[in-house]
């Protein structure tokens, strides 16, 4: 046998790379391997990167810096399952890093991650893909991407997975997604409530907790509450509350139950099964503050429905809430106070809290916690609204001091609520006086200066409620409260303007306060508001009218009307009609102006240099007329004598015998007149000169600059006032008073003027002569001896106001003006039964002086317009 020869092995092909085993200790090297085409290398590289990323946040940041994220996103769609699985696991870990999240959104990988949730994929892929989505869903933009790319449906499917990690990741992602209302609506369509309820049976508390939090969000929608009820979800919640071992879930379970109680059908079901009683007992007896707080919140939410409030009242929920007010936890106190606020809509609950609840709430007003003070003030505000008994209870519980102190709170809500309670209390006079005694006006200054519109509104309303007395208004004025009140009229908030106008209307009830308001510009601001269709309101109009009542000259010029309650006093003048928004100059400025061609300004002023003396009164009683109309001629003659002799002339007649005289003209009176004729004639020129000296300087503003300016005097008007007071005031019949006064005014203004001769009545020349003589456009009404409609109407109103005859003054067109009086039908006097309302008449001062024309008749129309 020959020797065996060893067979040589064949060399490998030249185009094949020999296998190479590499051990890398640098992450950068492994990251480079992610671009390899070999599946085994990719799988091992991904596995190494996963372990590296799992070690901490710094490693995740390192991988991001090395550029590992972008090649990994390509591997999510790799054909090899192992490569795809490992890449998904990496993203599940990396997605917890915020910078990685941002880059993933830019790379738009959400669709690839959602694709890993397909049913045919492995459990591990499902776990880490859902973990990636749970991490990504914390950002709003990612939520939108997940929802728009259909990620909600596979997540709901994974809730039924046996793997707890998948359940946890899926419910966490769903919880984040349902914060958006569109996702909640889709959740209903996908029937997600049953699988979420099944999670409540999980052995893992974190899964149960996430499920409850998700239910808490989605049950804010009515449809979801109905689905929960139909799925027996309420029973699950009640069982959790009854299980002491699940105490860590009680807070969330109560929150979900609170939402369910808003649904009336659910509320009835809970009440019928005894769940409501268990809930209240649970809340009252629990020692955990958060549980008590959530229970009170549940009651608050449900109590907004009237039927729910009724059921709560039947279950005596008030006792539970009063107990919670005594909790040591501030959060529980706040929640209980808010629940009481909601329950106040039930009248029975309001009555219950009268004795139990209000005292505790007042104590909470004194708390150092501002939120507690705000919540308790809100409860008191609701309790005292339209309930005088509760307002009294709050006052008796030493609540006024606490409420006024709350006006200086740091929270706007506390201030607004405290102001509301004070407003409710001030509806009763006794409580209002008590509030005023606590310096409330000074306490309201800060709220009136607040930048919060609610606080401004409530503070202004409190001013309106408490400033009903002169003392209160004086205090407000002296403390500087009117200025911020006027400033509130500029507010763009409708309620603030309305309440500020209301307060100003109340404050304008006395002269000093009204004058101060006008000085601060309230009248001009209100006029501007009332010119705007969108900004004006009933209160702004009423406030403007109330202020005008203290400025009758402006009121008559603007509105052309003075009511019977608008009493003409000294200094009132008729400037003529002015357009809205036009400024009316003060009387002093008008008096200092030179005469012009504009109409005369009529002034009413009874402040004269001399005053009636006893001798003058005696003389007037002798020559004045009595109750008969025929005595008007006697009154006219007596007036003429006094006018010629000067207002002080009766003192010269003091030595004249007065015996034997009566109220009618007699022969002895005629003889006396004759005996005095010579003396009167001698003194006529002297008296006339004295009158001119007395009147002219005051009209033109001349005289000593050191003296205070006084309006022009009007001796003739003083005589008119004296004569009508002595002669007409004693008349017992109002109708007769009106008729006699009308004749008296007509005689002083030129007498009866027939209609056909009205154009021949040269009153214009007479007025022009007066303006020239006085060197002013301002003419005292008493100096006018030839007057037409508007002269006579003003004089009639001025005299009627002095003797208590109620009449109005109305300006018409073309120089017309007239007076309206209300008279009872005297034929009904003594008739038993209800009297008919008084009838309104126009007083004729021109054509048939003393005639009364029934308003809304053809004669009245002719008098006013023809």
Buried (B, 14 or more C-beta within 10 A) or exposed (E): EEEEEEEEEEEEEEEEEEEEEEEEEEBEEBBBBBEEEEBEBBBBBBBBBBEBBEEEEEBBBBBBEBEBBEBBBBBBBBEBEBBBBBBBBBBBBBBBBEEBBBBBBEBEBBBBBBBBBEEEBBEBBBBBBBBBBBBBBBBEEBBBBBBEBEBBBBBBBBBEBEBBBBBBBBBBBBBBBBEBEBBBBBBBEEEBBBBBBBBBEBEEEEBBBBBBBBBBBBBBBEBBBBBBBEBEBBBBBBEBBEEEEBEEBBBBBBBBBBBBBBBBEBBBBBBEEEBBEBBBEBBBEBEBBBBBBBBBBBBBBBBEBEEBBEBBBEBEBBBBBBBBBEBEBBBBBBBBBBBBBBBBBBEEBBEBBBEBBBBBBBBBBBBEBBBBBBBBBBBBBBBBBEBEBBBBBBBEBBBBEBBBBBBEBEBBBBBBBBBBBBBBBBBBEEBBBBBBEBEBBBBBBBBBBBEBBBBBBBBBBBBBBBBBBEEBBBBBBEBEBBBBBBBBBEBEBEBBBBBBBBBBBBBBBBEEBBBBBBEBBBBBBBBBBBEEEEBBBEBBBBBBBBBBBBBBBBBBBBBBEBBBEBBBEEBBBBBBBBEEEEEBEEBEEBBBBEBEEEBBBBBBBBBBBBEBEEBBBBBBBBBBBBBEEEBBEBBBBBBEBBBBBBBBBBBBBEEBEEEEBEBBBBEBBEEBBEEBEEEBEEBEEEBEEBBEEBBBBBBBBEEEEEEEEEBBBBBBBBBBBBBBBBBBEEBEEBBBBBBBBBBBBBBBBBBBBEEEEBEEBEBEEBBBEBBEBBBBBBBBBBBBBBBBBBBBBBBBBBBBBBBEBBBBBBBBEEEBBBBBBBBBEEEEEEEEEEEEEEBBBBBBBBBBBBBBBEBEEEBBEEBBEE
